Amino acid sequence: MKKKKLLYIGTLTLSLFMSGCSDSFLDMNNYGAYDNFDSETKVNWYLASLYYNCYKGYTAPGYEIIGWYGEEWNFMTDEQWGIKTASKIDPNSNYNTIDDIKTWEISSNKYYDPLICGYFGAKLSSNVTNSSYTRIRNCNILLRDIEDASVSREVKDHAKGQALFLRAAQLFDLVRLYGPVPVVTSVLNATANGEKMPRASVTQCVEQMVKDLNEAATLLPDEWPASDYGRPTSGTALAYKSRILLTYASPIFNKDWDNPKSIRWEKALKASQQAVQSITVSGLDGCSDAKGWGELLAKDDNAFNKEAIFVKLLSNDNVSGNAETNRWEGSTRLSSQSGGGGKTAPMELIDLFPMADGTRPKEEDKIANGNIRFIENRDPRFYYTFAFSGMQWGYNGKLDDVVWAYRWSKSAEGNSFSYSDGNNVASPAFIRKMSGTNTPVESNYGKSSIDIYEYRYAELILNLAECYAATGDIQNCKETLAKLRKRVGMQEGTQYYGLNETVKDRYSALEACLYERQIELAFEGKRYWDIWRWLLYDGGQGDGLQLSSINTCTTLGIKQLNGSSRTSKYLDLKDGTYVYGSDDALADKRATISANPDAADFQEQVKTLADFWEENFQFGDPTSPGDKDANNNPASILWRSNYYIHGLSKEVLDNNSWLGQTKGWTDQNGAAGTIDWQDDEILTVD
């Protein structure tokens, strides 16, 4: 059986007991009690428990919130589609009162929390919950007691470094969701008159996170031995600081974002440069071609990966209750491959991918304008992000499998269809990224062990490029973006990997960075956070709240998501090439057609395949829109400005009235919230 690593096998159950009573979610009793840290084994057990509680459910690339794992974030982007009832982008929903945050659903006999506001915490109970402040408390216990442990200096330092990293990561998620939150750096015990911890400003929160990560970087090793691969390193801590300071400098928190001399951008730049230097020195330099790029995201051997900054290692054991397996691969595979049926990609994202020389697609290149040959001459990453009819996309047991996903009408009315090989995918190209060839299909890919990269080298490079752009250093921005394009085999040409065509000034450089993130990090759970921090739903000037003095969308030349819909097309057999209700008319004709992205003559194969497409296929409309209301009618995205930062639930405010409510939301008394997350404070640490 494959070896499983620390991050995923922490099974220690800590003893629990009550030591007082309080309704405050912060005045926690002695949850997480343990006997001592008197051996390295016990220290590692405790750390394993911390990792387990933080990342137990992190088994798919879109599951980004520590301790709270769901796909809701994916469906609020332009990467995946599906407006759902009670979704934040549902135009029929309008959440702004305290009763909207958490309500009792009679039919299911449970609280329904459409805005994930329960993540903040709940009042104390006799049962321990794996909540955000419980996780922080357990980090604080280790930091309080480890110095008295009878273990080596190295063990103490490494343990402290990991706890500081996890505490900072948890606080970051709280800030992303709620803005100002209490900063807890000590072990609080419940008393009848517990300490009232106020909401710290976003700057104060960032201050603490940066301090934690700076210290962690001095305590953690540059690399771990193979047996401990997966734990955060010194470079991981510095890279995470880059992510935090980039977010802090972005429009979501920075009213001065448009100032290239903003100290927040300068600090983010410095942190990103420091992290890149640290990680590059230790050999974390990514890949050298498109095939390598695709493979590094599909590793399932728990072995060192140069691209990994922070990785969740997964197991190929779906039987043991302590094993964690990849839940992404099975859903991406087609029905003909014994998978979940495939994942539809919105037409808008497919059309967005660059051409082979890095230039942006022209209108005539796009599916939206009827180009049936859109698969030709694209960015090398395109062919490892998507699969399409006639492409070789192998799996365990059939490495040379060629997939086909098209349809034809059963009748002249065109209201029912047959599907090639049973593959009903409402998209002429569908997601293949992060799928491998080692998982046996007998379990419907339930034993997939492909690692999930919470943070990889490319994101750090993109952070650096964005900071260069924001501070007005356009040339360094282009050179940094070019590194990502060069390493996947894109040709420089006269347009400098396509960048000279679009990058002209500070605003176009910022847009180019966001564009590159959308391509490079597609389907990795990062897109929502880029949309969020740049206010791309409404440009920061939506209903109710003005979060930016200038519209971020119009300034950067990015179409806002509000008012848009994610759309798609089917690949249909051409009219006249088949008989209604007959068998697949291409079953024999397609037998000699395939395109293998790993082949040296792949582009010639793609041209032949495009010829075949042009001869036999046309685009057809889906029978039901991807974005639709409860009546199955087309619907457009509507994100309201108060959704950028969540309000606190009635339960939290009833038990912790001093916390105050976030602006854009009402409190437990029906009054408008006043807590602002865009402060003007100066960060004093680097």
Secondary structure, 3 states (H helix, E strand, C coil): CCCCCHHHHCCCCCECCCCCCCCCCCCCCCCCECCCCCCHHHHHHHHHHHHHHHHCCCCCCCCCECCECCCCCHHHCCCCCCCCCCCCCCCCCCCCCHHHHCEEECCCCEEECCCCHHHHCCCCCCCCCCCHHHHHHHHHHHHHHHHHCCCCHHHHHHHHHHHHHHHHHHHHHHHHHHCCCCCCCCCCCCCCCCCCCCCCCHHHHHHHHHHHHHHHHHHCCCCCCHHHCCCCCHHHHHHHHHHHHHHHHCCCCCCCCCCCCCHHHHHHHHHHHHHHHHHHHCCCCCCCCHHHHHHHCCCCCCCCCCCEEEEECCCCCCCCCCCCCCCCHHHHCCHHHCCCCCCECCHHHHHHCCECCCCCCCHHHCHHHCCCCCCCCECCCHHHHEEECCEECCECCECCCEECCCEEECCCCCCCEEEHHHCCCCCCEEECCCCCCCCCHHHCCCCCCCCEEEEEHHHHHHHHHHHHHHCCCHHHHHHHHHHHHHCCCCCCCCCCCCHHHHCCCHHHHHHHHHHHHHHHCCCCCCHHHHHHHCCCCCCCECCCCECCCCCHHHHHCCCCCCCCCCCCCEEEECCCCCCCCCCCCCCCHHHHCCECCCCCCHHHHHHHHHHHHHHHEEEECCCCCCCECCCCCECCCCCCHHHHCCCCCHHHHHHCHHHCCECCCECCCCCECCECCCCCCCCCCC
